[in-house]
Amino acid sequence: MAKLNRTSVIEGIVAEQLKKDGELPKFSVGDTIDVHYKIIEGDKERIQVFQGVLLADTGRGIHRMVTVRRIVANEGVERSFPVHSPRLAKIEVLRRGDARRAKLFYLRDRFGKSRRLRDQRRGLKHVGTASA
């Protein structure tokens, strides 16, 4: 009988807990996303939706985290979610943002219209009118 080393046992356990490819959509920094997260209060369980701009996508494998920022009552609120957590029900991409940085922490200092990111499809709007 082959002796299992500690690393292969840990990798096997982690591989079971990872979400499959079809469960998570393709998203990148700058996108506006809805994060559906299960909240457990006593014996009741509900799903809370946190909508905001994806500031950072850090880590890899089971340690992957996303940081989402939204504005509530003129106050910035950031929340980090573990992507492969069983409490994370789903992630929906609402709008693709055009970001030229890996982390968008500079958005913390901005307010008003300068806080908005350009849409990734911005070049497609003028394709039909360019020939006219």
C-alpha positions as a Markdown table, in Angstrom:
| # | Residue | x | y | z |
|---|---|---|---|---|
| 1 | Met | 0.0 | 0.0 | 0.0 |
| 2 | Ala | 1.4 | 3.4 | -1.0 |
| 3 | Lys | 2.1 | 5.9 | 1.7 |
| 4 | Leu | 0.2 | 9.2 | 1.3 |
| 5 | Asn | 2.3 | 12.2 | 2.1 |
| 6 | Arg | 0.7 | 15.2 | 3.8 |
| 7 | Thr | 0.8 | 17.5 | 0.7 |
| 8 | Ser | -1.2 | 15.1 | -1.5 |
| 9 | Val | -3.9 | 14.7 | 1.2 |
| 10 | Ile | -4.2 | 18.4 | 1.6 |
| 11 | Glu | -4.4 | 19.0 | -2.2 |
| 12 | Gly | -7.1 | 16.3 | -2.4 |
| 13 | Ile | -9.2 | 18.0 | 0.2 |
| 14 | Val | -8.8 | 21.4 | -1.3 |
| 15 | Ala | -9.7 | 20.2 | -4.8 |
| 16 | Glu | -13.1 | 19.0 | -3.5 |
| 17 | Gln | -13.9 | 22.4 | -2.1 |
| 18 | Leu | -13.0 | 24.5 | -5.2 |
| 19 | Lys | -15.9 | 25.7 | -7.3 |
| 20 | Lys | -16.1 | 24.2 | -10.8 |
| 21 | Asp | -15.4 | 26.3 | -14.0 |
| 22 | Gly | -19.1 | 26.6 | -14.8 |
| 23 | Glu | -20.1 | 27.9 | -11.4 |
| 24 | Leu | -18.1 | 31.2 | -11.7 |
| 25 | Pro | -18.4 | 33.7 | -14.5 |
| 26 | Lys | -15.4 | 35.4 | -16.1 |
| 27 | Phe | -14.9 | 38.7 | -14.3 |
| 28 | Ser | -12.0 | 41.1 | -14.0 |
| 29 | Val | -11.1 | 44.2 | -12.1 |
| 30 | Gly | -13.3 | 47.2 | -12.9 |
| 31 | Asp | -16.4 | 45.1 | -13.5 |
| 32 | Thr | -19.6 | 45.9 | -11.7 |
| 33 | Ile | -20.8 | 42.7 | -10.1 |
| 34 | Asp | -23.5 | 41.3 | -7.8 |
| 35 | Val | -22.2 | 39.0 | -5.1 |
| 36 | His | -25.0 | 36.8 | -3.7 |
| 37 | Tyr | -23.8 | 35.8 | -0.2 |
| 38 | Lys | -25.6 | 33.6 | 2.3 |
| 39 | Ile | -26.2 | 35.2 | 5.7 |
| 40 | Ile | -27.0 | 32.9 | 8.6 |
| 41 | Glu | -28.8 | 34.6 | 11.5 |
| 42 | Gly | -29.7 | 32.1 | 14.2 |
| 43 | Asp | -31.6 | 29.2 | 12.5 |
| 44 | Lys | -32.6 | 31.4 | 9.6 |
| 45 | Glu | -30.7 | 31.7 | 6.3 |
| 46 | Arg | -31.1 | 34.3 | 3.6 |
| 47 | Ile | -29.2 | 35.6 | 0.6 |
| 48 | Gln | -27.8 | 39.1 | 0.7 |
| 49 | Val | -26.8 | 40.8 | -2.6 |
| 50 | Phe | -23.8 | 43.1 | -2.5 |
| 51 | Gln | -23.4 | 45.2 | -5.7 |
| 52 | Gly | -20.3 | 47.2 | -6.4 |
| 53 | Val | -17.2 | 47.7 | -8.5 |
| 54 | Leu | -14.5 | 44.9 | -8.3 |
| 55 | Leu | -11.4 | 46.6 | -6.9 |
| 56 | Ala | -9.1 | 43.7 | -6.4 |
| 57 | Asp | -8.8 | 40.0 | -7.2 |
| 58 | Thr | -6.1 | 38.5 | -5.0 |
| 59 | Gly | -4.8 | 35.0 | -4.2 |
| 60 | Arg | -5.3 | 31.8 | -6.2 |
| 61 | Gly | -6.8 | 28.5 | -5.6 |
| 62 | Ile | -8.8 | 28.1 | -2.4 |
| 63 | His | -7.3 | 31.4 | -1.1 |
| 64 | Arg | -8.8 | 33.6 | -3.9 |
| 65 | Met | -10.5 | 36.7 | -2.6 |
| 66 | Val | -12.3 | 39.5 | -4.4 |
| 67 | Thr | -12.7 | 43.0 | -2.9 |
| 68 | Val | -15.9 | 44.9 | -3.9 |
| 69 | Arg | -16.6 | 48.5 | -3.3 |
| 70 | Arg | -20.0 | 50.3 | -3.3 |
| 71 | Ile | -21.3 | 53.7 | -2.1 |
| 72 | Val | -24.0 | 53.8 | 0.6 |
| 73 | Ala | -25.2 | 57.1 | 1.8 |
| 74 | Asn | -22.2 | 59.0 | 0.4 |
| 75 | Glu | -19.9 | 56.6 | 2.3 |
| 76 | Gly | -17.7 | 54.0 | 0.6 |
| 77 | Val | -18.1 | 50.5 | 1.8 |
| 78 | Glu | -15.7 | 47.7 | 0.8 |
| 79 | Arg | -16.1 | 44.0 | 1.4 |
| 80 | Ser | -13.9 | 41.1 | 0.7 |
| 81 | Phe | -15.3 | 37.8 | -0.3 |
| 82 | Pro | -13.6 | 34.4 | -0.5 |
| 83 | Val | -14.5 | 33.1 | -4.0 |
| 84 | His | -14.6 | 29.4 | -3.2 |
| 85 | Ser | -16.5 | 29.8 | 0.1 |
| 86 | Pro | -19.7 | 27.6 | 0.4 |
| 87 | Arg | -21.5 | 30.7 | 1.6 |
| 88 | Leu | -21.0 | 32.5 | -1.7 |
| 89 | Ala | -24.1 | 31.6 | -3.7 |
| 90 | Lys | -23.2 | 33.2 | -7.0 |
| 91 | Ile | -21.6 | 36.1 | -8.8 |
| 92 | Glu | -23.2 | 38.0 | -11.6 |
| 93 | Val | -21.4 | 40.4 | -13.9 |
| 94 | Leu | -23.7 | 43.5 | -14.6 |
| 95 | Arg | -21.3 | 45.7 | -16.5 |
| 96 | Arg | -17.8 | 45.3 | -17.8 |
| 97 | Gly | -15.5 | 48.1 | -16.9 |
| 98 | Asp | -12.3 | 49.1 | -18.7 |
| 99 | Ala | -9.4 | 49.1 | -16.1 |
| 100 | Arg | -5.8 | 49.5 | -16.9 |
| 101 | Arg | -4.6 | 48.6 | -13.5 |
| 102 | Ala | -4.6 | 45.3 | -11.5 |
| 103 | Lys | -5.9 | 47.0 | -8.4 |
| 104 | Leu | -8.2 | 50.0 | -8.4 |
| 105 | Phe | -7.5 | 51.4 | -4.9 |
| 106 | Tyr | -7.2 | 54.9 | -6.4 |
| 107 | Leu | -11.1 | 54.9 | -6.6 |
| 108 | Arg | -11.1 | 55.3 | -2.8 |
| 109 | Asp | -10.0 | 58.9 | -3.2 |
| 110 | Arg | -12.4 | 59.8 | -6.0 |
| 111 | Phe | -16.0 | 61.0 | -5.8 |
| 112 | Gly | -18.6 | 62.2 | -8.3 |
| 113 | Lys | -18.2 | 61.5 | -12.0 |
| 114 | Ser | -14.5 | 60.8 | -11.7 |
| 115 | Arg | -15.3 | 57.7 | -9.8 |
| 116 | Arg | -16.9 | 56.0 | -12.8 |
| 117 | Leu | -15.0 | 53.7 | -15.1 |
| 118 | Arg | -15.4 | 53.6 | -18.8 |
| 119 | Asp | -17.3 | 50.8 | -20.3 |
| 120 | Gln | -15.3 | 48.1 | -22.0 |
| 121 | Arg | -17.6 | 48.2 | -25.1 |
| 122 | Arg | -17.1 | 52.0 | -25.6 |
| 123 | Gly | -15.5 | 51.5 | -29.1 |
| 124 | Leu | -18.5 | 49.5 | -30.4 |
| 125 | Lys | -21.0 | 52.4 | -30.1 |
| 126 | His | -19.5 | 54.3 | -33.0 |
| 127 | Val | -19.0 | 51.5 | -35.4 |
| 128 | Gly | -22.3 | 51.9 | -37.2 |
| 129 | Thr | -22.1 | 55.7 | -37.4 |
| 130 | Ala | -18.5 | 55.8 | -38.6 |
| 131 | Ser | -19.4 | 54.8 | -42.2 |
| 132 | Ala | -22.3 | 57.3 | -42.5 |
